[in-house]
Amino acid sequence: MARTTEAVFDPKAFLASVNRNHTVSNLLKDEVIFRQSTAADAVFYIQKGKIKIVVASSQGKEAVVGILGVGDFFGEGCLIGQPLRLATAKAMTESRVVRVGKPEMVRILHAEPSFAELFMTHLLTRNSRVEEDLVDQLFNSSEKRLARTLLLLANFGKPGGPQPITTPISQETLAEIIGTTRPRVSHFMNKFRKLGFINYNGHLEVHSSLLSILLRDD
């Protein structure tokens, strides 16, 4: 039987196929890529750094709904007719992103079936993550939500993970992600450190033993 090889997304091939209506931007920390309620007219691809997706209520309350890294796409809502951005995208570190206009992205998806398949996998994976986040918010304690967030940030379950979290992430940001207060995050971080689940050595290291928090029956 012939052996099949799994298709792997090649960013160089992707950029080579984007022959018009695209720009590459180098971003400083905290620089905004797009703001909530502005026109949704492009898809973005992360070449370097980390991007956070933030939503704000009419009262000005903000929540971090996603942290994305190298190889991730964002802003894809424009492809399904979303007229305005539902969130703000902001660089967490010095980053580089490729902006591809909606017409060009649609052209690539039609012209490159292999890329379209990989992009669809990306969307399905993102959708699955959103569902997991919703279940996490509804049924898990803030301690478990923090443990899950740290494991995800450390790429737990992916090849080579868990890895040190080298991107500075404040306790305020972690509190926004899991929907609790900064003092609660500080309390749990100190607890995890004392139990040996995490440690600081110029950066945050997350150990696989933190998984025991998620497996615990409350």
Backbone as CSV, one residue per row, in Angstrom:
resi,resn,N_x,N_y,N_z,CA_x,CA_y,CA_z,C_x,C_y,C_z
1,MET,0.857,-1.188,0.000,0.000,0.000,0.000,0.891,1.235,0.000
2,ALA,0.547,2.213,-0.817,1.359,3.421,-0.893,1.223,4.242,0.376
3,ARG,2.342,4.815,0.836,2.356,5.607,2.043,1.968,7.041,1.701
4,THR,1.042,7.599,2.479,0.637,8.983,2.233,1.300,9.900,3.243
5,THR,1.626,11.049,2.785,2.230,12.022,3.686,1.218,13.104,4.015
6,GLU,1.171,13.466,5.294,0.227,14.500,5.721,0.689,15.856,5.189
7,ALA,-0.254,16.606,4.643,0.085,17.922,4.114,0.468,18.862,5.256
8,VAL,1.518,19.624,5.038,1.983,20.575,6.043,1.943,21.972,5.440
9,PHE,1.423,22.909,6.199,1.322,24.270,5.700,2.714,24.866,5.527
10,ASP,2.996,25.388,4.348,4.280,26.009,4.035,4.070,27.521,3.916
11,PRO,4.488,28.288,4.936,4.247,29.738,4.888,4.921,30.413,3.705
12,LYS,6.099,29.935,3.278,6.782,30.541,2.133,5.975,30.344,0.854
13,ALA,5.418,29.141,0.696,4.594,28.885,-0.487,3.328,29.730,-0.443
14,PHE,2.770,29.894,0.753,1.570,30.720,0.909,1.859,32.158,0.486
15,LEU,2.956,32.723,1.005,3.288,34.107,0.689,3.627,34.275,-0.788
16,ALA,4.236,33.237,-1.376,4.559,33.312,-2.805,3.289,33.329,-3.648
17,SER,2.232,32.660,-3.142,0.981,32.593,-3.907,0.149,33.865,-3.760
18,VAL,0.465,34.664,-2.718,-0.244,35.921,-2.506,0.426,36.977,-3.383
19,ASN,-0.062,37.118,-4.606,0.646,37.982,-5.552,0.108,39.400,-5.632
20,ARG,-0.911,39.707,-4.846,-1.402,41.084,-4.844,-2.241,41.318,-3.583
21,ASN,-2.429,42.605,-3.288,-3.294,43.011,-2.174,-2.864,42.401,-0.845
22,HIS,-1.568,42.488,-0.533,-1.112,42.060,0.779,0.027,42.963,1.238
23,THR,0.172,43.066,2.562,1.250,43.862,3.148,1.820,43.106,4.341
24,VAL,3.080,43.367,4.643,3.745,42.793,5.811,4.047,43.936,6.773
25,SER,3.645,43.789,8.027,3.841,44.854,9.013,4.632,44.344,10.208
26,ASN,5.633,45.124,10.615,6.360,44.859,11.851,5.735,45.711,12.945
27,LEU,5.319,45.061,14.023,4.546,45.730,15.064,5.331,45.829,16.367
28,LEU,5.134,46.932,17.068,5.686,47.089,18.401,4.723,46.492,19.427
29,LYS,5.221,46.207,20.614,4.358,45.707,21.683,3.215,46.685,21.928
30,ASP,2.010,46.146,22.083,0.772,46.896,22.341,0.237,47.647,21.117
31,GLU,0.868,47.475,19.956,0.350,48.123,18.748,-0.916,47.402,18.276
32,VAL,-1.902,48.172,17.872,-3.195,47.619,17.451,-3.164,47.290,15.961
33,ILE,-3.627,46.075,15.620,-3.717,45.668,14.210,-5.062,46.110,13.641
34,PHE,-6.127,45.813,14.349,-7.447,46.358,14.003,-8.269,46.493,15.270
35,ARG,-9.264,47.359,15.208,-10.098,47.626,16.378,-11.510,47.070,16.191
36,GLN,-12.117,46.760,17.307,-13.499,46.294,17.329,-14.403,47.326,16.653
37,SER,-15.337,46.835,15.838,-16.346,47.644,15.146,-15.814,48.376,13.917
38,THR,-14.542,48.146,13.537,-14.043,48.705,12.279,-14.307,47.698,11.159
39,ALA,-14.139,48.138,9.927,-14.461,47.288,8.777,-13.625,46.015,8.756
40,ALA,-14.295,44.875,8.517,-13.615,43.579,8.402,-13.364,43.317,6.927
41,ASP,-12.121,43.534,6.494,-11.839,43.453,5.059,-10.564,42.686,4.725
42,ALA,-9.989,41.969,5.710,-8.742,41.258,5.456,-8.541,40.144,6.473
43,VAL,-7.682,39.190,6.087,-7.253,38.098,6.966,-5.779,38.325,7.278
44,PHE,-5.360,37.951,8.477,-3.976,38.163,8.897,-3.317,36.833,9.255
45,TYR,-2.006,36.774,8.988,-1.202,35.588,9.296,-0.005,36.029,10.131
46,ILE,0.265,35.317,11.228,1.337,35.708,12.143,2.646,35.025,11.753
47,GLN,3.642,35.825,11.413,4.977,35.311,11.108,5.886,35.312,12.332
48,LYS,5.631,36.236,13.252,6.498,36.370,14.425,5.704,36.993,15.558
49,GLY,5.965,36.542,16.798,5.365,37.172,17.966,4.060,36.552,18.407
50,LYS,3.347,37.285,19.263,2.049,36.841,19.775,1.049,37.988,19.699
51,ILE,-0.190,37.624,19.371,-1.279,38.590,19.218,-2.407,38.210,20.171
52,LYS,-2.973,39.207,20.865,-4.136,38.903,21.705,-5.384,39.508,21.087
53,ILE,-6.484,38.785,21.247,-7.785,39.207,20.736,-8.624,39.631,21.938
54,VAL,-9.088,40.870,21.913,-9.779,41.467,23.061,-11.149,41.974,22.644
55,VAL,-12.163,41.666,23.452,-13.500,42.221,23.213,-13.833,43.196,24.338
56,ALA,-14.590,44.228,24.001,-14.980,45.239,24.985,-16.487,45.424,24.969
57,SER,-17.071,45.586,26.157,-18.506,45.831,26.256,-18.775,47.316,26.042
58,SER,-20.052,47.669,25.915,-20.412,49.083,25.734,-20.060,49.906,26.969
59,GLN,-19.895,49.234,28.119,-19.506,49.919,29.349,-17.991,50.040,29.482
60,GLY,-17.256,49.483,28.499,-15.800,49.600,28.521,-15.082,48.445,29.186
61,LYS,-15.819,47.439,29.665,-15.181,46.277,30.282,-14.563,45.405,29.190
62,GLU,-13.304,44.964,29.397,-12.599,44.188,28.391,-12.330,42.761,28.855
63,ALA,-12.244,41.855,27.886,-11.893,40.459,28.165,-11.016,39.945,27.039
64,VAL,-9.963,39.225,27.392,-9.096,38.595,26.403,-9.726,37.261,26.017
65,VAL,-10.064,37.104,24.737,-10.735,35.878,24.290,-9.809,34.962,23.498
66,GLY,-8.581,35.398,23.268,-7.661,34.529,22.539,-6.252,35.096,22.520
67,ILE,-5.273,34.186,22.582,-3.876,34.548,22.413,-3.324,33.668,21.301
68,LEU,-2.812,34.299,20.237,-2.396,33.582,19.038,-0.899,33.749,18.833
69,GLY,-0.291,32.743,18.174,1.144,32.772,17.952,1.515,32.496,16.510
70,VAL,2.802,32.277,16.293,3.343,32.055,14.949,2.589,30.927,14.241
71,GLY,2.193,31.198,12.991,1.483,30.201,12.200,-0.022,30.291,12.286
72,ASP,-0.538,31.164,13.171,-1.986,31.319,13.311,-2.518,32.379,12.352
73,PHE,-3.765,32.168,11.919,-4.509,33.171,11.158,-5.504,33.832,12.094
74,PHE,-5.868,35.073,11.806,-6.956,35.718,12.537,-7.618,36.742,11.627
75,GLY,-8.813,37.165,12.032,-9.573,38.092,11.197,-10.343,37.404,10.092
76,GLU,-10.471,36.055,10.176,-11.096,35.304,9.084,-12.606,35.473,9.017
77,GLY,-13.199,36.184,9.998,-14.644,36.407,9.977,-15.114,37.140,8.728
78,CYS,-14.220,37.925,8.121,-14.606,38.665,6.908,-14.969,37.728,5.763
79,LEU,-14.470,36.492,5.808,-14.718,35.540,4.720,-16.149,35.002,4.733
80,ILE,-16.840,35.167,5.850,-18.230,34.688,5.921,-19.202,35.862,5.986
81,GLY,-18.764,37.011,5.484,-19.649,38.161,5.380,-19.740,39.032,6.611
82,GLN,-18.829,38.842,7.572,-18.825,39.684,8.766,-18.410,41.103,8.353
83,PRO,-19.295,42.096,8.462,-18.965,43.439,7.972,-18.027,44.215,8.898
84,LEU,-18.153,43.983,10.219,-17.353,44.718,11.199,-16.609,43.745,12.111
85,ARG,-15.464,44.188,12.609,-14.691,43.364,13.540,-15.439,43.214,14.866
86,LEU,-15.459,41.998,15.380,-16.125,41.734,16.649,-15.183,41.902,17.831
87,ALA,-13.894,42.111,17.557,-12.901,42.234,18.624,-11.753,43.104,18.143
88,THR,-10.870,43.457,19.063,-9.651,44.198,18.758,-8.472,43.234,18.788
89,ALA,-7.561,43.367,17.829,-6.348,42.546,17.788,-5.155,43.434,18.116
90,LYS,-4.346,42.988,19.080,-3.239,43.820,19.560,-1.996,42.961,19.762
91,ALA,-0.824,43.500,19.413,0.435,42.769,19.577,0.814,42.701,21.053
92,MET,1.127,41.495,21.535,1.586,41.326,22.909,3.091,41.528,23.004
93,THR,3.789,41.272,21.899,5.235,41.430,21.820,5.550,42.059,20.464
94,GLU,6.816,42.328,20.201,7.197,42.726,18.848,6.788,41.599,17.906
95,SER,6.044,41.920,16.882,5.452,40.901,16.022,5.546,41.289,14.554
96,ARG,5.334,40.289,13.703,5.253,40.547,12.262,4.034,39.814,11.733
97,VAL,3.144,40.540,11.056,1.936,39.920,10.513,1.798,40.258,9.033
98,VAL,1.195,39.331,8.300,0.897,39.534,6.882,-0.599,39.813,6.761
99,ARG,-0.932,40.915,6.132,-2.338,41.258,5.898,-2.682,40.910,4.452
100,VAL,-3.706,40.062,4.290,-4.153,39.660,2.960,-5.584,40.142,2.774
101,GLY,-5.818,40.990,1.792,-7.157,41.507,1.538,-8.141,40.389,1.248
102,LYS,-9.393,40.610,1.618,-10.430,39.585,1.441,-10.503,39.045,0.009
103,PRO,-10.528,39.872,-1.039,-10.618,39.330,-2.407,-9.457,38.397,-2.743
104,GLU,-8.248,38.768,-2.306,-7.088,37.934,-2.594,-7.150,36.620,-1.830
105,MET,-7.619,36.678,-0.576,-7.738,35.455,0.223,-8.752,34.505,-0.411
106,VAL,-9.852,35.041,-0.879,-10.866,34.219,-1.548,-10.279,33.590,-2.807
107,ARG,-9.492,34.365,-3.559,-8.866,33.830,-4.771,-7.934,32.658,-4.457
108,ILE,-7.126,32.802,-3.417,-6.184,31.742,-3.047,-6.933,30.478,-2.629
109,LEU,-7.993,30.653,-1.860,-8.756,29.487,-1.395,-9.358,28.714,-2.562
110,HIS,-9.737,29.427,-3.626,-10.284,28.752,-4.801,-9.184,28.169,-5.694
111,ALA,-8.049,28.853,-5.757,-6.989,28.447,-6.681,-6.063,27.388,-6.110
112,GLU,-5.978,27.296,-4.758,-5.039,26.371,-4.118,-5.803,25.402,-3.209
113,PRO,-6.283,24.272,-3.740,-7.059,23.326,-2.937,-6.325,22.813,-1.702
114,SER,-5.009,22.575,-1.827,-4.256,22.062,-0.683,-4.215,23.090,0.440
115,PHE,-4.039,24.368,0.070,-4.064,25.414,1.089,-5.458,25.548,1.695
116,ALA,-6.491,25.465,0.848,-7.868,25.571,1.337,-8.161,24.491,2.376
117,GLU,-7.627,23.284,2.133,-7.834,22.183,3.077,-7.160,22.481,4.417
118,LEU,-5.934,23.004,4.365,-5.217,23.332,5.589,-5.879,24.489,6.327
119,PHE,-6.384,25.451,5.567,-7.057,26.589,6.190,-8.349,26.126,6.859
120,MET,-9.053,25.198,6.230,-10.267,24.651,6.829,-9.946,23.921,8.136
121,THR,-8.837,23.186,8.138,-8.403,22.503,9.369,-8.141,23.525,10.468
122,HIS,-7.505,24.631,10.094,-7.249,25.710,11.047,-8.558,26.238,11.640
123,LEU,-9.566,26.467,10.783,-10.842,26.991,11.260,-11.549,26.003,12.183
124,LEU,-11.506,24.715,11.825,-12.151,23.701,12.655,-11.459,23.581,14.013
125,THR,-10.125,23.667,13.998,-9.371,23.613,15.251,-9.704,24.801,16.125
126,ARG,-9.788,25.992,15.506,-10.133,27.195,16.256,-11.546,27.076,16.834
127,ASN,-12.488,26.545,16.058,-13.856,26.388,16.524,-13.913,25.431,17.710
128,SER,-13.145,24.351,17.624,-13.092,23.389,18.717,-12.541,24.035,19.981
129,ARG,-11.528,24.871,19.815,-10.931,25.567,20.962,-11.946,26.502,21.609
130,VAL,-12.736,27.206,20.795,-13.755,28.115,21.332,-14.777,27.332,22.154
131,GLU,-15.192,26.163,21.653,-16.143,25.333,22.385,-15.549,24.871,23.717
132,GLU,-14.278,24.473,23.692,-13.611,24.043,24.928,-13.526,25.201,25.921
133,ASP,-13.249,26.403,25.417,-13.172,27.575,26.287,-14.521,27.858,26.943
134,LEU,-15.610,27.692,26.183,-16.938,27.934,26.717,-17.266,26.936,27.829
135,VAL,-16.978,25.661,27.587,-17.200,24.640,28.615,-16.368,24.943,29.853
136,ASP,-15.121,25.381,29.622,-14.219,25.720,30.719,-14.816,26.834,31.583
137,GLN,-15.338,27.876,30.929,-15.919,29.003,31.660,-17.176,28.600,32.429
138,LEU,-17.964,27.712,31.839,-19.244,27.335,32.447,-19.098,26.382,33.622
139,PHE,-18.155,25.459,33.538,-18.141,24.359,34.497,-16.899,24.259,35.380
140,ASN,-15.810,24.908,35.027,-14.587,24.762,35.811,-14.352,25.938,36.744
141,SER,-13.672,25.658,37.849,-13.318,26.706,38.796,-12.247,27.608,38.185
142,SER,-12.043,28.787,38.768,-11.020,29.702,38.258,-9.631,29.081,38.375
143,GLU,-9.410,28.233,39.368,-8.118,27.557,39.514,-7.869,26.623,38.328
144,LYS,-8.879,25.848,37.938,-8.730,24.943,36.796,-8.599,25.733,35.495
145,ARG,-9.336,26.837,35.378,-9.239,27.646,34.162,-7.837,28.223,34.002
146,LEU,-7.233,28.637,35.123,-5.867,29.164,35.072,-4.885,28.068,34.687
147,ALA,-5.035,26.882,35.274,-4.141,25.770,34.953,-4.234,25.422,33.466
148,ARG,-5.449,25.368,32.932,-5.636,25.048,31.510,-5.008,26.113,30.630
149,THR,-5.193,27.385,30.986,-4.622,28.479,30.201,-3.098,28.394,30.165
150,LEU,-2.481,28.130,31.306,-1.017,28.029,31.362,-0.515,26.857,30.524
151,LEU,-1.224,25.731,30.573,-0.821,24.565,29.777,-0.936,24.863,28.283
152,LEU,-1.988,25.565,27.891,-2.154,25.919,26.478,-1.072,26.893,26.023
153,LEU,-0.762,27.873,26.866,0.281,28.834,26.522,1.646,28.171,26.394
154,ALA,1.831,27.068,27.128,3.099,26.339,27.083,3.105,25.257,26.007
155,ASN,2.050,25.244,25.155,1.941,24.273,24.049,1.859,22.832,24.541
156,PHE,1.235,22.626,25.691,1.052,21.263,26.191,0.213,20.453,25.212
157,GLY,0.656,19.249,24.920,-0.054,18.369,24.000,0.388,18.509,22.567
158,LYS,1.236,19.513,22.274,1.760,19.688,20.926,3.191,19.170,20.873
159,PRO,3.710,18.889,19.679,5.090,18.414,19.565,6.066,19.369,20.240
160,GLY,6.915,18.810,21.114,7.904,19.626,21.800,7.398,20.303,23.059
161,GLY,6.116,20.155,23.379,5.570,20.814,24.559,5.650,19.926,25.779
162,PRO,5.485,20.499,26.994,5.334,21.928,27.229,6.655,22.682,27.075
163,GLN,6.541,23.927,26.645,7.711,24.779,26.429,7.644,25.986,27.354
164,PRO,8.802,26.578,27.691,8.785,27.781,28.533,7.954,28.883,27.892
165,ILE,7.226,29.622,28.712,6.448,30.759,28.228,7.358,31.978,28.270
166,THR,7.923,32.321,27.135,8.892,33.413,27.087,8.230,34.771,26.888
167,THR,6.986,34.774,26.415,6.261,36.042,26.246,5.776,36.537,27.599
168,PRO,6.152,37.742,28.015,5.664,38.264,29.296,4.144,38.395,29.288
169,ILE,3.496,37.719,30.209,2.038,37.798,30.324,1.709,38.190,31.758
170,SER,1.129,39.354,31.932,0.850,39.859,33.277,-0.280,39.082,33.936
171,GLN,-0.336,39.184,35.256,-1.426,38.539,35.984,-2.758,39.201,35.647
172,GLU,-2.728,40.491,35.298,-3.950,41.169,34.869,-4.496,40.528,33.587
173,THR,-3.584,40.213,32.653,-4.012,39.586,31.401,-4.553,38.188,31.659
174,LEU,-3.881,37.427,32.503,-4.373,36.087,32.847,-5.754,36.172,33.492
175,ALA,-5.956,37.180,34.338,-7.264,37.361,34.987,-8.336,37.662,33.953
176,GLU,-7.995,38.472,32.933,-8.948,38.789,31.873,-9.296,37.556,31.054
177,ILE,-8.307,36.679,30.834,-8.537,35.485,30.030,-9.482,34.520,30.733
178,ILE,-9.269,34.312,32.040,-10.049,33.272,32.738,-11.273,33.834,33.448
179,GLY,-11.434,35.157,33.444,-12.627,35.750,34.031,-12.626,35.772,35.543
180,THR,-11.528,36.231,36.142,-11.460,36.356,37.594,-10.656,37.606,37.929
181,THR,-10.253,37.754,39.186,-9.512,38.940,39.607,-8.011,38.659,39.662
182,ARG,-7.211,39.739,39.603,-5.762,39.571,39.676,-5.316,38.952,41.002
183,PRO,-5.899,39.350,42.179,-5.487,38.695,43.429,-5.728,37.187,43.422
184,ARG,-6.816,36.738,42.778,-7.072,35.295,42.701,-6.011,34.605,41.857
185,VAL,-5.641,35.240,40.737,-4.583,34.684,39.896,-3.278,34.610,40.679
186,SER,-2.943,35.676,41.414,-1.717,35.705,42.211,-1.712,34.578,43.239
187,HIS,-2.854,34.357,43.876,-2.976,33.283,44.877,-2.702,31.916,44.254
188,PHE,-3.324,31.644,43.110,-3.155,30.336,42.479,-1.746,30.160,41.904
189,MET,-1.174,31.237,41.353,0.189,31.140,40.818,1.175,30.797,41.931
190,ASN,1.017,31.423,43.090,1.882,31.106,44.228,1.686,29.661,44.682
191,LYS,0.433,29.212,44.652,0.134,27.827,45.035,0.783,26.851,44.055
192,PHE,0.641,27.109,42.748,1.240,26.234,41.733,2.763,26.185,41.886
193,ARG,3.360,27.352,42.193,4.818,27.408,42.344,5.274,26.584,43.549
194,LYS,4.557,26.714,44.673,4.923,25.965,45.886,4.771,24.455,45.691
195,LEU,3.801,24.069,44.860,3.583,22.641,44.586,4.538,22.105,43.526
196,GLY,5.333,22.982,42.911,6.299,22.547,41.906,5.710,22.382,40.512
197,PHE,4.497,22.912,40.310,3.861,22.802,38.998,4.421,23.826,38.006
198,ILE,4.872,24.960,38.529,5.474,25.998,37.692,6.702,26.539,38.416
199,ASN,7.577,27.179,37.679,8.671,27.903,38.317,9.145,29.030,37.406
200,TYR,9.821,29.994,37.996,10.309,31.158,37.270,11.828,31.083,37.178
201,ASN,12.330,31.221,35.955,13.772,31.210,35.746,14.096,32.161,34.581
202,GLY,13.736,33.438,34.778,13.855,34.395,33.692,12.647,34.356,32.782
203,HIS,11.894,33.275,32.870,10.638,33.099,32.142,9.814,32.086,32.917
204,LEU,8.578,31.944,32.535,7.682,31.030,33.238,7.771,29.631,32.640
205,GLU,8.093,28.640,33.476,8.131,27.249,33.033,6.939,26.510,33.619
206,VAL,6.209,25.818,32.770,5.022,25.063,33.180,5.331,23.582,33.032
207,HIS,5.135,22.824,34.102,5.436,21.401,34.082,4.174,20.580,33.824
208,SER,4.362,19.415,33.243,3.226,18.547,32.923,2.419,18.178,34.164
209,SER,3.051,18.237,35.333,2.358,17.887,36.578,1.182,18.819,36.860
210,LEU,1.166,20.021,36.215,0.039,20.942,36.405,-1.260,20.323,35.908
211,LEU,-1.146,19.349,35.031,-2.323,18.664,34.505,-3.147,18.040,35.632
212,SER,-2.499,17.716,36.751,-3.217,17.084,37.875,-4.327,17.989,38.412
213,ILE,-4.169,19.296,38.263,-5.216,20.236,38.700,-6.475,20.032,37.874
214,LEU,-6.300,19.818,36.542,-7.456,19.621,35.660,-8.127,18.272,35.901
215,LEU,-7.353,17.274,36.290,-7.892,15.927,36.466,-8.509,15.719,37.828
216,ARG,-8.321,16.709,38.708,-8.823,16.570,40.070,-10.333,16.723,40.098
217,ASP,-11.010,15.902,40.900,-12.459,16.032,41.102,-12.705,16.996,42.246
218,ASP,-13.355,18.122,41.931,-13.651,19.121,42.977,-14.865,18.709,43.781
